Amino acid sequence: MVVTDGALVLLGRFARRELWDIPKGVAEPGEAFADAAARELEEETGLQAPPGALRDLGVHRYLRGKDLALFLWRVDAMPAAEGLRCTSVFRAADGSWLPEFDRFAVLPWAEALPRVGRNLQRVLGEVRTGPGWPFPPLAGPRA
């Protein structure tokens, strides 16, 4: 999910890693992509996108054998990074449980893109040069 006001974008940093990412994940069996995007956003940031606020940016080639159904939540005002919390966890190699994202940042696009992996850079570049970018806002953030 791309959360942006047009000039800034929300990123989360993977726990114990250098790479940053946008909130995203896997749809449950039978779950619509838009519903999965909203669920993952809430699990990974605590933000709740209002119904109908997401814009479908299409399915993009992401990794070998893994496509990315991407959605945009265009907001008037970006959420405060320090107020976001990830409740989605994974078990680390040492057996401890860690949140998927351990930090958040709201950054200008030029600062954000070098922080993400090259495949996500490519996908975000494709959508940012698409028709109508950055789209007018539909609804603001709700925590």
MDTraj code that builds the backbone (N, CA, C; nanometers):
import mdtraj as md
import numpy as np

residues = "MET VAL VAL THR ASP GLY ALA LEU VAL LEU LEU GLY ARG PHE ALA ARG ARG GLU LEU TRP ASP ILE PRO LYS GLY VAL ALA GLU PRO GLY GLU ALA PHE ALA ASP ALA ALA ALA ARG GLU LEU GLU GLU GLU THR GLY LEU GLN ALA PRO PRO GLY ALA LEU ARG ASP LEU GLY VAL HIS ARG TYR LEU ARG GLY LYS ASP LEU ALA LEU PHE LEU TRP ARG VAL ASP ALA MET PRO ALA ALA GLU GLY LEU ARG CYS THR SER VAL PHE ARG ALA ALA ASP GLY SER TRP LEU PRO GLU PHE ASP ARG PHE ALA VAL LEU PRO TRP ALA GLU ALA LEU PRO ARG VAL GLY ARG ASN LEU GLN ARG VAL LEU GLY GLU VAL ARG THR GLY PRO GLY TRP PRO PHE PRO PRO LEU ALA GLY PRO ARG ALA".split()
xyz = np.array([
    [0.0848, -0.1167, 0.0000],
    [0.0000, 0.0000, 0.0000],
    [0.0893, 0.1230, 0.0000],
    [0.0634, 0.2113, -0.0916],
    [0.1345, 0.3385, -0.0963],
    [0.0492, 0.4403, -0.0219],
    [0.1016, 0.4929, 0.0880],
    [0.0356, 0.5989, 0.1630],
    [0.1145, 0.7261, 0.1334],
    [0.0483, 0.8228, 0.0699],
    [0.1181, 0.9427, 0.0266],
    [0.0242, 1.0626, 0.0237],
    [0.0843, 1.1796, 0.0376],
    [0.0110, 1.3042, 0.0148],
    [0.0520, 1.3625, -0.1205],
    [0.1297, 1.2873, -0.1958],
    [0.1819, 1.3305, -0.3254],
    [0.3292, 1.3641, -0.3165],
    [0.3687, 1.4381, -0.2140],
    [0.5081, 1.4786, -0.1966],
    [0.5858, 1.3847, -0.1053],
    [0.5165, 1.3258, -0.0073],
    [0.5792, 1.2385, 0.0917],
    [0.5202, 1.0988, 0.0820],
    [0.5949, 1.0002, 0.1307],
    [0.5480, 0.8616, 0.1297],
    [0.5846, 0.7963, 0.2625],
    [0.5004, 0.7038, 0.3061],
    [0.5218, 0.6301, 0.4307],
    [0.6012, 0.5031, 0.4028],
    [0.7074, 0.4818, 0.4818],
    [0.7861, 0.3591, 0.4755],
    [0.8008, 0.3001, 0.6149],
    [0.8189, 0.1688, 0.6192],
    [0.8529, 0.0986, 0.7425],
    [0.9836, 0.0252, 0.7206],
    [1.0630, 0.0129, 0.8276],
    [1.1901, -0.0600, 0.8172],
    [1.1734, -0.1993, 0.8738],
    [1.2184, -0.2984, 0.7967],
    [1.2150, -0.4365, 0.8436],
    [1.3015, -0.4502, 0.9685],
    [1.2511, -0.5206, 1.0689],
    [1.3269, -0.5426, 1.1916],
    [1.4601, -0.6088, 1.1588],
    [1.5664, -0.5556, 1.2181],
    [1.7025, -0.6099, 1.2047],
    [1.7547, -0.6112, 1.0611],
    [1.7010, -0.5243, 0.9757],
    [1.7486, -0.5193, 0.8365],
    [1.7673, -0.3746, 0.7953],
    [1.8380, -0.3567, 0.6854],
    [1.8631, -0.2228, 0.6334],
    [1.7499, -0.1720, 0.5452],
    [1.6801, -0.2647, 0.4772],
    [1.5792, -0.2233, 0.3799],
    [1.4523, -0.1705, 0.4441],
    [1.3941, -0.0739, 0.3781],
    [1.2651, -0.0185, 0.4142],
    [1.1650, -0.0665, 0.3104],
    [1.0363, -0.0557, 0.3401],
    [0.9333, -0.1067, 0.2502],
    [0.8040, -0.0304, 0.2731],
    [0.7104, -0.0523, 0.1840],
    [0.5743, -0.0039, 0.2039],
    [0.4976, -0.1154, 0.2746],
    [0.3907, -0.0833, 0.3453],
    [0.3094, -0.1896, 0.4043],
    [0.2513, -0.2789, 0.2942],
    [0.2737, -0.4081, 0.3070],
    [0.2193, -0.5027, 0.2094],
    [0.2251, -0.6427, 0.2678],
    [0.1554, -0.7348, 0.2042],
    [0.1548, -0.8719, 0.2520],
    [0.0779, -0.9606, 0.1571],
    [0.0355, -1.0738, 0.2064],
    [-0.0302, -1.1756, 0.1256],
    [-0.1795, -1.1788, 0.1578],
    [-0.2610, -1.1866, 0.0545],
    [-0.4057, -1.1999, 0.0730],
    [-0.4369, -1.3394, 0.1254],
    [-0.5304, -1.3456, 0.2185],
    [-0.5783, -1.4737, 0.2696],
    [-0.6639, -1.5391, 0.1608],
    [-0.6814, -1.6727, 0.1642],
    [-0.7669, -1.7371, 0.0647],
    [-0.9065, -1.6741, 0.0625],
    [-0.9501, -1.6332, -0.0555],
    [-1.0809, -1.5725, -0.0734],
    [-1.0877, -1.4245, -0.0399],
    [-0.9794, -1.3663, 0.0081],
    [-0.9778, -1.2247, 0.0456],
    [-0.9488, -1.1382, -0.0771],
    [-1.0278, -1.0358, -0.0984],
    [-1.0047, -0.9429, -0.2098],
    [-0.8746, -0.8674, -0.1854],
    [-0.8052, -0.8332, -0.2933],
    [-0.6769, -0.7637, -0.2800],
    [-0.6906, -0.6327, -0.2026],
    [-0.7957, -0.5562, -0.2294],
    [-0.8137, -0.4287, -0.1589],
    [-0.8349, -0.4520, -0.0092],
    [-0.9095, -0.5554, 0.0257],
    [-0.9309, -0.5883, 0.1668],
    [-0.7997, -0.6316, 0.2324],
    [-0.7210, -0.7098, 0.1598],
    [-0.5908, -0.7530, 0.2122],
    [-0.4986, -0.6330, 0.2319],
    [-0.4991, -0.5393, 0.1384],
    [-0.4150, -0.4204, 0.1505],
    [-0.4535, -0.3388, 0.2733],
    [-0.5824, -0.3204, 0.2964],
    [-0.6291, -0.2451, 0.4130],
    [-0.5936, -0.3185, 0.5422],
    [-0.6101, -0.4506, 0.5437],
    [-0.5767, -0.5301, 0.6626],
    [-0.4279, -0.5213, 0.6930],
    [-0.3445, -0.5407, 0.5906],
    [-0.1990, -0.5346, 0.6096],
    [-0.1568, -0.3962, 0.6576],
    [-0.2177, -0.2911, 0.6032],
    [-0.1858, -0.1552, 0.6468],
    [-0.2125, -0.1408, 0.7966],
    [-0.3280, -0.1895, 0.8415],
    [-0.3617, -0.1782, 0.9839],
    [-0.2687, -0.2626, 1.0698],
    [-0.2399, -0.3859, 1.0285],
    [-0.1511, -0.4732, 1.1058],
    [-0.0099, -0.4159, 1.1150],
    [0.0372, -0.3560, 1.0075],
    [0.1767, -0.3125, 1.0019],
    [0.1990, -0.1688, 1.0469],
    [0.0915, -0.0884, 1.0572],
    [0.1096, 0.0519, 1.0966],
    [0.0105, 0.0985, 1.2022],
    [-0.1037, 0.0325, 1.2135],
    [-0.2110, 0.0788, 1.2996],
    [-0.3073, 0.1738, 1.2298],
    [-0.2775, 0.2112, 1.1057],
    [-0.3643, 0.3018, 1.0302],
    [-0.4824, 0.2263, 0.9716],
    [-0.5977, 0.2923, 0.9679],
    [-0.7175, 0.2344, 0.9087],
    [-0.7609, 0.3219, 0.7918],
    [-0.7539, 0.2672, 0.6731],
    [-0.8008, 0.3392, 0.5548],
    [-0.9530, 0.3269, 0.5488],
    [-1.0240, 0.4391, 0.5370],
    [-1.1700, 0.4323, 0.5288],
    [-1.2145, 0.3528, 0.4058],
    [-1.3287, 0.2840, 0.4146],
    [-1.3798, 0.2108, 0.2981],
    [-1.3912, 0.3046, 0.1780],
    [-1.3496, 0.2564, 0.0648],
    [-1.3568, 0.3344, -0.0583],
    [-1.2422, 0.4323, -0.0785],
    [-1.1480, 0.4395, 0.0164],
    [-1.0382, 0.5357, 0.0061],
    [-0.9211, 0.4848, -0.0769],
    [-0.9161, 0.3545, -0.1036],
    [-0.8018, 0.2982, -0.1746],
    [-0.8224, 0.3042, -0.3250],
    [-0.7168, 0.3415, -0.3944],
    [-0.7181, 0.3406, -0.5410],
    [-0.6335, 0.2241, -0.5899],
    [-0.6907, 0.1468, -0.6794],
    [-0.6235, 0.0310, -0.7356],
    [-0.5193, 0.0785, -0.8369],
    [-0.3932, 0.0470, -0.8109],
    [-0.2842, 0.0833, -0.9022],
    [-0.2442, -0.0331, -0.9917],
    [-0.3177, -0.1430, -0.9843],
    [-0.2924, -0.2566, -1.0721],
    [-0.1971, -0.3583, -1.0117],
    [-0.1771, -0.4656, -1.0882],
    [-0.0862, -0.5728, -1.0493],
    [0.0431, -0.5533, -1.1265],
    [0.1548, -0.5579, -1.0544],
    [0.2854, -0.5297, -1.1129],
    [0.3797, -0.6471, -1.0923],
    [0.4636, -0.6707, -1.1923],
    [0.5704, -0.7699, -1.1780],
    [0.6625, -0.7178, -1.0694],
    [0.6855, -0.8009, -0.9669],
    [0.7629, -0.7555, -0.8516],
    [0.8898, -0.8387, -0.8360],
    [0.8737, -0.9631, -0.7981],
    [0.9857, -1.0561, -0.7873],
    [0.9565, -1.1753, -0.8771],
    [1.0559, -1.2545, -0.9041],
    [1.0333, -1.3747, -0.9850],
    [0.9271, -1.4608, -0.9188],
    [0.8176, -1.4839, -0.9907],
    [0.7083, -1.5652, -0.9386],
    [0.6217, -1.4951, -0.8353],
    [0.6383, -1.3640, -0.8181],
    [0.5604, -1.2910, -0.7179],
    [0.5212, -1.1546, -0.7734],
    [0.3912, -1.1398, -0.8007],
    [0.3395, -1.0112, -0.8467],
    [0.2880, -0.9324, -0.7270],
    [0.2761, -0.8023, -0.7447],
    [0.2330, -0.7137, -0.6379],
    [0.1072, -0.6401, -0.6809],
    [-0.0043, -0.6670, -0.6116],
    [-0.1280, -0.5912, -0.6320],
    [-0.1150, -0.4666, -0.5454],
    [-0.1050, -0.3527, -0.6090],
    [-0.0704, -0.2299, -0.5386],
    [-0.1893, -0.1349, -0.5291],
    [-0.2039, -0.0741, -0.4115],
    [-0.3104, 0.0221, -0.3871],
    [-0.2499, 0.1501, -0.3328],
    [-0.3198, 0.2599, -0.3575],
    [-0.2774, 0.3916, -0.3131],
    [-0.3809, 0.4478, -0.2172],
    [-0.3332, 0.5009, -0.1061],
    [-0.4170, 0.5792, -0.0160],
    [-0.3587, 0.7192, -0.0169],
    [-0.4253, 0.8086, -0.0880],
    [-0.3802, 0.9480, -0.1030],
    [-0.4464, 1.0284, 0.0072],
    [-0.3660, 1.0838, 0.0987],
    [-0.4169, 1.1552, 0.2151],
    [-0.3829, 1.3031, 0.2057],
    [-0.4599, 1.3852, 0.2745],
    [-0.4308, 1.5286, 0.2826],
    [-0.3080, 1.5554, 0.3679],
    [-0.2982, 1.4861, 0.4809],
    [-0.1882, 1.5052, 0.5755],
    [-0.1311, 1.3691, 0.6126],
    [0.0000, 1.3591, 0.6087],
    [0.0655, 1.2328, 0.6404],
    [0.0591, 1.2062, 0.7905],
    [0.0490, 1.0776, 0.8279],
    [0.0478, 1.0434, 0.9700],
    [0.1868, 1.0673, 1.0314],
    [0.1906, 1.0881, 1.1613],
    [0.3179, 1.1029, 1.2318],
    [0.3826, 0.9653, 1.2460],
    [0.5041, 0.9502, 1.1968],
    [0.5732, 0.8211, 1.1991],
    [0.5869, 0.7667, 1.3408],
    [0.6102, 0.8552, 1.4376],
    [0.6320, 0.8088, 1.5756],
    [0.5053, 0.7531, 1.6397],
    [0.3902, 0.7774, 1.5825],
    [0.2655, 0.7256, 1.6363],
    [0.2235, 0.5924, 1.5775],
    [0.2990, 0.5400, 1.4829],
    [0.2620, 0.4152, 1.4164],
    [0.3167, 0.2952, 1.4925],
    [0.2417, 0.1839, 1.4905],
    [0.2819, 0.0621, 1.5605],
    [0.2508, -0.0595, 1.4747],
    [0.3473, -0.1490, 1.4653],
    [0.3306, -0.2743, 1.3911],
    [0.2921, -0.3845, 1.4884],
    [0.1792, -0.4508, 1.4623],
    [0.1361, -0.5632, 1.5451],
    [0.1615, -0.6976, 1.4777],
    [0.2094, -0.6953, 1.3538],
    [0.2419, -0.8171, 1.2801],
    [0.3844, -0.8597, 1.3172],
    [0.3997, -0.9842, 1.3652],
    [0.5298, -1.0296, 1.4158],
    [0.5785, -1.1540, 1.3412],
    [0.7095, -1.1794, 1.3555],
    [0.7698, -1.3015, 1.3025],
    [0.8706, -1.3522, 1.4052],
    [0.9030, -1.4824, 1.3951],
    [1.0016, -1.5417, 1.4862],
    [1.1407, -1.5272, 1.4253],
    [1.2299, -1.4621, 1.4978],
    [1.3680, -1.4420, 1.4539],
    [1.4481, -1.5703, 1.4725],
    [1.5657, -1.5741, 1.4119],
    [1.6511, -1.6920, 1.4199],
    [1.6854, -1.7286, 1.5645],
    [1.6915, -1.6306, 1.6534],
    [1.7236, -1.6575, 1.7941],
    [1.6017, -1.7006, 1.8745],
    [1.4862, -1.7139, 1.8090],
    [1.3640, -1.7579, 1.8750],
    [1.2771, -1.6460, 1.9292],
    [1.3263, -1.5242, 1.9274],
    [1.2471, -1.4119, 1.9776],
    [1.1440, -1.3695, 1.8730],
    [1.0382, -1.3051, 1.9207],
    [0.9348, -1.2536, 1.8318],
    [0.9613, -1.1054, 1.8081],
    [0.9603, -1.0650, 1.6817],
    [0.9866, -0.9264, 1.6456],
    [0.8755, -0.8733, 1.5565],
    [0.8470, -0.7429, 1.5653],
    [0.7514, -0.6847, 1.4707],
    [0.8136, -0.6821, 1.3313],
    [0.7305, -0.6979, 1.2291],
    [0.7840, -0.6916, 1.0926],
    [0.8541, -0.5589, 1.0673],
    [0.7908, -0.4495, 1.1088],
    [0.8516, -0.3171, 1.0978],
    [0.8893, -0.2696, 1.2372],
    [1.0130, -0.2219, 1.2523],
    [1.0552, -0.1712, 1.3829],
    [1.0701, -0.0189, 1.3849],
    [1.0604, 0.0450, 1.2697],
    [1.0661, 0.1914, 1.2602],
    [0.9837, 0.2353, 1.1413],
    [0.9414, 0.3606, 1.1463],
    [0.8652, 0.4191, 1.0360],
    [0.9258, 0.5538, 1.0006],
    [0.9049, 0.5939, 0.8765],
    [0.9505, 0.7248, 0.8309],
    [0.8519, 0.7773, 0.7283],
    [0.8320, 0.9074, 0.7305],
    [0.7542, 0.9783, 0.6293],
    [0.8546, 1.0678, 0.5593],
    [0.8814, 1.0354, 0.4319],
    [0.9927, 1.0981, 0.3614],
    [0.9513, 1.1515, 0.2250],
    [1.0237, 1.2517, 0.1761],
    [1.0059, 1.2902, 0.0358],
    [1.0436, 1.1713, -0.0530],
    [0.9799, 1.1613, -0.1666],
    [1.0044, 1.0487, -0.2563],
    [1.1525, 1.0312, -0.2878],
    [1.2242, 1.1391, -0.3114],
    [1.3662, 1.1298, -0.3482],
    [1.4498, 1.0673, -0.2368],
    [1.4098, 1.0845, -0.1126],
    [1.4807, 1.0225, -0.0003],
    [1.4309, 0.8807, 0.0260],
    [1.3053, 0.8553, -0.0039],
    [1.2455, 0.7247, 0.0245],
    [1.2932, 0.6166, -0.0724],
    [1.2943, 0.6475, -0.1999],
    [1.3233, 0.5434, -0.2995],
    [1.4586, 0.4754, -0.2809],
    [1.5667, 0.5453, -0.2463],
    [1.6942, 0.4750, -0.2254],
    [1.6933, 0.3799, -0.1060],
    [1.5961, 0.3894, -0.0185],
    [1.5896, 0.3036, 0.1004],
    [1.5232, 0.1694, 0.0728],
    [1.4456, 0.1600, -0.0352],
    [1.3745, 0.0351, -0.0661],
    [1.4546, -0.0477, -0.1649],
    [1.4189, -0.1745, -0.1759],
    [1.4868, -0.2631, -0.2696],
    [1.4646, -0.2212, -0.4143],
    [1.5502, -0.2687, -0.5023],
    [1.5461, -0.2238, -0.6429],
    [1.4164, -0.2622, -0.7131],
    [1.3571, -0.3766, -0.6796],
    [1.2319, -0.4154, -0.7448],
    [1.1172, -0.3237, -0.7032],
    [1.1129, -0.2876, -0.5763],
    [1.0095, -0.1952, -0.5316],
    [1.0353, -0.0559, -0.5900],
    [1.1615, -0.0156, -0.6020],
    [1.1936, 0.1120, -0.6668],
    [1.1354, 0.1160, -0.8082],
    [1.1530, 0.0058, -0.8795],
    [1.1030, -0.0021, -1.0173],
    [0.9510, 0.0083, -1.0208],
    [0.8828, -0.0667, -0.9348],
    [0.7365, -0.0656, -0.9332],
    [0.6849, 0.0733, -0.8964],
    [0.7413, 0.1333, -0.7935],
    [0.6975, 0.2670, -0.7536],
    [0.7257, 0.3698, -0.8629],
    [0.8356, 0.3540, -0.9332],
    [0.8643, 0.4421, -1.0464],
    [0.7605, 0.4284, -1.1562],
    [0.7170, 0.3049, -1.1816],
    [0.6141, 0.2808, -1.2838],
    [0.4828, 0.3498, -1.2471],
    [0.4396, 0.3336, -1.1221],
    [0.3102, 0.3913, -1.0854],
    [0.3177, 0.5435, -1.0749],
    [0.4326, 0.5962, -1.0359],
    [0.4457, 0.7417, -1.0217],
    [0.4519, 0.8121, -1.1564],
    [0.4792, 0.7398, -1.2627],
    [0.4771, 0.7998, -1.3959],
    [0.3489, 0.7644, -1.4710],
    [0.2559, 0.6976, -1.4011],
    [0.1294, 0.6580, -1.4612],
    [0.0331, 0.7751, -1.4729],
    [-0.0780, 0.7528, -1.5402],
    [-0.1748, 0.8598, -1.5624],
    [-0.2372, 0.9100, -1.4325],
    [-0.2427, 1.0412, -1.4175],
    [-0.3125, 1.1025, -1.3065],
    [-0.2380, 1.1095, -1.1747],
    [-0.1143, 1.0602, -1.1704],
    [-0.0397, 1.0641, -1.0443],
    [-0.0272, 1.2081, -0.9991],
    [-0.0437, 1.2432, -0.8730],
    [-0.0609, 1.1577, -0.7558],
    [-0.2054, 1.1390, -0.7146],
    [-0.3007, 1.1744, -0.7951],
    [-0.4422, 1.1592, -0.7657],
    [-0.4839, 1.2534, -0.6522],
    [-0.6048, 1.3055, -0.6581],
    [-0.6532, 1.3881, -0.5469],
    [-0.6853, 1.2997, -0.4262],
    [-0.6771, 1.3541, -0.3055],
    [-0.7073, 1.2743, -0.1863],
    [-0.8544, 1.2381, -0.1780],
    [-0.8830, 1.1214, -0.1201],
    [-1.0205, 1.0786, -0.0950],
    [-1.0545, 1.0898, 0.0530],
    [-0.9566, 1.0589, 0.1419],
    [-0.9835, 1.0636, 0.2854],
    [-0.8515, 1.0726, 0.3604],
    [-0.8552, 1.1327, 0.4782],
    [-0.7351, 1.1483, 0.5599],
    [-0.7091, 1.0273, 0.6478],
    [-0.5930, 1.0246, 0.7183],
    [-0.5589, 0.9105, 0.8025],
    [-0.6462, 0.9013, 0.9261],
    [-0.6687, 0.7786, 0.9675],
    [-0.7405, 0.7476, 1.0911],
    [-0.6571, 0.6478, 1.1683],
    [-0.6234, 0.6761, 1.2884],
    [-0.5429, 0.5807, 1.3690],
    [-0.6308, 0.5070, 1.4668],
])
top = md.Topology()
chain = top.add_chain()
for i, resn in enumerate(residues, 1):
    res = top.add_residue(resn, chain, resSeq=i)
    for name in ("N", "CA", "C"):
        top.add_atom(name, md.element.get_by_symbol(name[0]), res)
traj = md.Trajectory(xyz[None], top)
